[in-house]
């Protein structure tokens, strides 16, 4: 089996460790500004603020009630149409909702709705979307259901002969489309634009085209957002990007006008078996770039962040997996471990790993790689039943998700069925902390608002509110 190629440019942590003292001082200063009592917090497991509640759960101690996340990450969000429906249900100000994830059409959850939902998390997102245009310069757009929302100024789409909506990289309609939303659809899928290649001329640098040193504009944006989030009283969840290794949502390069390298998803999976040296080289290059960027980010806002979303690469299907545990351990584990070790050595952040599907057999390796948090905890997948997961892995992993199934129960069940499942999941996961409740992945369009409210009310019921 091939071995991970040695780095000729980073040498493990050696170069980054030169920044360690400066980073540590900066992080401690930011942490003290945010919470002057942080160095002498009481050991009692009962907390009252949102941030302390989540930190208690992250520390595997029993909080006063189960903490709630909606919108903290792009895998625990709510479709913009459902955000509008919830605002209407709770009688909040009528206004267009910002689409903060143009691919999934996730809606921004404003402060008034966070209060209504009982949210304990505050998300920090990058300025630049994965389509290569910034999330700014908002303008109106109508969803397929007729709802008016706000989208970034670079959200410049065209409509093809079938009525499908096409997204263009960099917001430039002269670029070939990179994503498609079917006529009447609710989110975009990547368009595969694989260029012909010669096997002996494949260059790993082509699969690294979209990765590079973080810009000063992006750093300044993240710092502003982190400072804003830190004043919310909630736990701050940062989504910096750049650390998702082999994520098939990113492999197609939807933000590139003419992506090179291996961009077809099927071809990528073939490469994890047939071109392992190539995959190692891509992961090594991405890891080096990510560590350098994390060092700069941590220096600016390390003490303002509590949780960092590392990776959304899926390893599970409904009944099986995309690769073997042995393949995961050879290709992914060395780089995940390097990133997680750097984070834990240099920051106070907890690391967040998203993987849908039947991933129970991967959990010992996720733990060995240093991940603190598992999301979305797809309990409907084979081997992912709540009680055994908590019993076997609850001391080592925080379960962030699992609250209710978004494939069947939440979109198609009754409010009573939603309530029953939420109460069962809370009972299974809540003991001794280690649980942040949210849905199993994002709440999708056309989910009945009554069912979403039933979810919220069931959590409140369990929490004794």
N, C-alpha and C positions, 0 to 999 in steps of 0.2 A: 504494500500500500504506500502511496506517496506521502511524503512528510511535508509539513508546512515549510515553505521556503523561509530562510532566515532573512531578517530585515537588514539591509545595508545602510539604511538611513536613520533608523530610530534606535536600534539597540535596546529593545525592551522599554524600560522606563527611564533610561539614563538621561536622555536629553530633557525630558519633561521634569525630572526630579530637580533640575537646577532652578525651576520656578517654585518649588514646593514651599519654601519659607515665605516667599512673597504672597503666594496664594493663600496659605494658611492664615497669615495675618489679616488679609483682606476678608476672608470668609468669617473669621471670628469677629471682625469689626462689624460686618453686615449683620451677623446673627445678633450681636449685642444691640445694634440699633433697632432691630426688629423686635427683640424680646429681652429687655435688660435683666430679667430674672432667669434667663436660660441657664446660667451656670449654677443655679441653686434651686432647681425645680423640685418640688416635693415628690416623694416616691409613691404617693397614693395612686391607685389605678383609676380612680374616678375623676374624670375631667369634665369641664362644662363648656368650654369654647369649641368651635368647630375644629380649629387647628389642633388643639390639645386632644380632642376626641379621635381624630385620625391618627395623630402621632401615637396615641395610646394603643390603637388597634395595630399600627405598624410595628409596635414594640411587643406584640403578642401579650398585651395586658387587657383586661376587661374594661372597655370604656363605659360611660354612663348610658350610652345607647349606641346602636349600630350606626356608623357614619354612612353618608350617602354621597354618591358621585353621579352627576350628570353634566357632561360638557368639559370635564377635566382633560380629556384626551380625545383624539379623533376616532377612538374605538369605544367610547362610552358617551356618544353624543345623541342628538335627537334631530331627525329630519326637519328641515325648515317648515314644512307644512304642518307638522305636529307641534312645533313650537308656537306657531300662530294659533292653532286650535287650543293649546293650553292657555295661552294668554287670554283668549276669548272666554274660556271656561272659568278662569279665575277673575274675570272682570278687570283685567289690566288694560293699560293704555293701548288703544288700537294704533299700530304703526307697523311699517314693513320691518321684517326681520332680516338681519344681515346673514348672508350665506358665507360662513367662515371656512368651509371646506368645499371648494367648487366641484370636486369630483363626486363626493358623496352627498352634496347639497345639505350638509349639516347646518343648522341654524344657531346663531349666537343666543345664549341664554342670558338675558339681562338680569340686573340685580333684583328687580321686583319679582321675576319668575323664580330666581334662585331661592328667594325667601319663601315663596309659596311651595316650592318643591322640597325645601329643607336641605339644600345642597351644602355640603361641608368642604368642597374642593374649589379651587380656582385655577383654571388652565392658563398656561402661557404658550402662545403659538408663534412660530416664525412669521416674519413679515412676508417672505416669499412663498407662494403656493407651489405645489409640485408641477404646475403647468408653466412655471417660469415667469409669472407676472405677480406683482405684489398685491396683498389684500388691502387695497386702499382705493380712493377715488370712486366711491360707491355710486351705483346707478340702478334704476329699476329693471326688473326682469319678471316675467310671469312663468310660474311653474305649470306643469301639464294639467294640474287641477284648477288652474285659473288664479291661484293665489299670487299676489304681488309681493316680491321680496327685493332685497338689495344685493347686488353682486359686485365684485371688484371691477374697476374700470377696464382691466385687461381681459375680462370675461367677454370676449368677442367671438360669437358663434355664427355658424351658417347652418342653413337647413338644406338637406339633400332632397333628391326626387322622391324618396319614401317618406319624407316628413321627419326624418331623424335629425337631431340636433348635434352638430359637430363642433368640437372644441379644437382650438389651434394653439400650438406652442407659442409662448411669449406673448400671447394675445394678438398675434399678427395673422390676419386672415390669408395672407399670401403664403404662409407656411402650410404644408400638407397637414390635414387634421390628425390629431393624435388620440382622440377619445370620442366616443359616440354615446348619445343617449337616445334609445329607440323612441319612435313616435309614441307619445303617451307614457313614456318611462319616467323614472324618478331619480336616476343617478347615471353617471357616465361609466362606461367600460373602456379600457385601453384598446386602441387600434394597433394591432401588431404590424410593425413596419420593418421587418427583418430584411437587412440588405444581404445580398449574396456575399459569401466569404470563402476564402481558400483556407483549408485546415491548417496548413503550415505557415500561414501569415496572420493568424489570429493574434491580436495584441491586447493584453489585459487593460492597457491604458484606455482603450475604446470604451470599456464598461465602467470607467471611472470619470468619463467626461463631465458628468453632472456634479461631481464632488470636487471640492477645492477649499482653500483657506476661507474662513468666514470673513465677510466684509465688515468694515467699521459701521456701515449703515445698519447691517443686521445686528451687530453687537449692541449698538445704541438702542435699537428697537427692543431687543430682548431685555436689556437692562430697564428700560422704561416700563415694559410690561411686567417684569418681575417685581419692581418697586410698587407698581399699582396693585398687583395681586397680593403682595405681602401686607398691604394695609387693609385687606378685606376681612381679616380674622379667620380665614380658611387656610387649609393646607395648600401649598403652591405646587402644582404639577406642571413640569416643564416639558415641552415637546420641541427639542432643539433640532431633531432630524440628523441625518448623516450616519447613524449607527445601525440602521436596519440592514443586515447582511442577507443578500439573496432574497429579498422580499419581492414576490412576483407582482405586487402592485406597483413596484418601482422599476423592475427590470426593463419594461418596455420603453422607459425614458420619455414619458409624455411631455416633458418640458423642453425636449430637444427637437429642433426642426428636422434634423437628419441623423438619428441615432446610429452609431456604429457598434461593432462588437456583436455579442450574442444577446438579442433582444426578444426573440420569440420565446414564450414561456415554456413550451414543450422542449425546445432546443436547450433551454437553460437546465431543465430537469435532466435531460440527457447528459449535459455537461457534468452534473454532479456525480455521474458514474463514469463517463468516458473521457472527460477532460479535467481531472481533478487538479492537476498542476495549474491549469488556467484559473480555476475557481479559487484555489489558494492564493494565487497572485492578485486576483481582484480583491479578495477579502483582506489580504495583507495591506494592499494599497489603501483601501477604504479605512481600515483600522488606523493606520498611521495618520491619515488626514483627520479622522475623527478625534483621535487623542490630542493632536495639536489644537484643534478647534475647542475641545472641551477644556483644555488648559486656559485658553483665552477667555472662554465663557466663565469658568469658575473664578477666575481672578476678578471679573467684573460683578458677578451676581451670585457667587457660590452660597453665601449665607442667606440669600433670599428665597432659595428653592428647597423644597422638602423631598420631592419625588421627581425622578427623571425617567421619561418614557424612552427606553433604549431601542426596542425592536418590535415590529409587528409581523415578522415572518411567520407564516403558518406552517406547522409541521403535521397537523392532523386533518383527517377527513372525518366524515360522519361515523365511519366504522373502522378506519384504519389510519395509515399515515403516508406522507409523501416520500419518506425515506426511512431507512433503518436507523436504529439507535447507533449502530457502529458508524454509519455515514455521518450522522450528526456529530458524533464525538471526534471524528477525524477532521471534518471540514469546518464546522461551526464552533465547537466548544473552545478551541484555543483562543480564538479572537474575542468571543463573548467574555471569556474569563479575563482576558487582558483589559478589556474595556471596564468590566465590573470591578476588577481589582484597582484600577486607576481611580475610578469614582469613589470607591470606599476608602482608599488611602488618602485622597486629597480633598474630599468633600463630605458633608453630612447627608448627602442624598441617598434615598432608597431607590433601587433600580427596578423598573417595571418591564415585564415581558408579556407581550400579547401573542397568543397562538390559539387559534380556533381548533376545534375537533378533538379527536381521541388521542390525547397527548399524555395519558398517565404513564406510559412506559418511558417517556422522556423526562419526567419530573426529577428523578435522581440526578440526571445530567444537567438540567436547568439549575438545580441547587448547587451542584459542583461548580458550575460556571459562575456562580455568585449572584444569581437573580434573587431579589427579595420578594417580588410580587408576581403573581400569575393572573392573567386576564385572558379571555373573558369567562373562563370556567364553564365550558359548554357541557352542562350536566346531562344533556340529551344524547351526547355522543357515547360510544361504547367505552366502558370502563371509567366513566367520569361521574359516577354517582356521588352525591354530595357527602353522605356520611362516611364512606370509606376514604374519600380524599382528605377530609378533615382529620380523621383518625390517623392516617398514615403520614400525611405531609404537613399537618397543621402547625407543627412546631417550627418548621423551616420556611414555609411559604405563607405569605398573606394572600388570601383569595379575594380578588378585586373583581366582582362580577357575580355571575351565578344566580342573581336574584329572581329572574324569571326568563323562561324560554321565549326568544323572539322569532322562532321559526313557526310555532304553532299556537302556543297558549296566549301570548300577549296580542298578536294580531287577529287571531281567529277564535279565541276562547271567549267565555263570558266573564264579566267582572268577578263573579264568585269563584270561577276557576283560577283567575289571576290571583285573587286573594289567597286562596288555598295553597297554591304553589309558592307564593312569596313567603307565607308564614312557615311552610315546611323548610324552605331553603334557609331562612333566617335561623330557625331552630337548629338546623344541621351545622351551620357555619359559625354562629356567633360566639360560642363559648371560648373563653380565654383570649378574646380579641382575634387579631389576624383575619379580619373580614371587613371589607368595604362593600356595601351593597350597591349594585347597579344592574342593569339588564345584561343579558348575554349578547354582547355587541350592541350596536346602535339601534335606537328605535326607528323603525322604517316608516316610510310614507304609508298612509291609509290605515295605520294602527288606530283603532277607535280611541278617542280621547277618554271615554269612560273607563277603558281598560288601563290606560296610563294612570289615571287618577286612582283606580283601584289598587294599582301597584304602590303608589305613594301612601294611600290610606292604610294599606296592610303593613308597610314598614312602620308607620306611626303607631298602629295598633300594637305591633310587636314591641316597639320601644316604650309603650305605656303612655303615649301622649294623649 
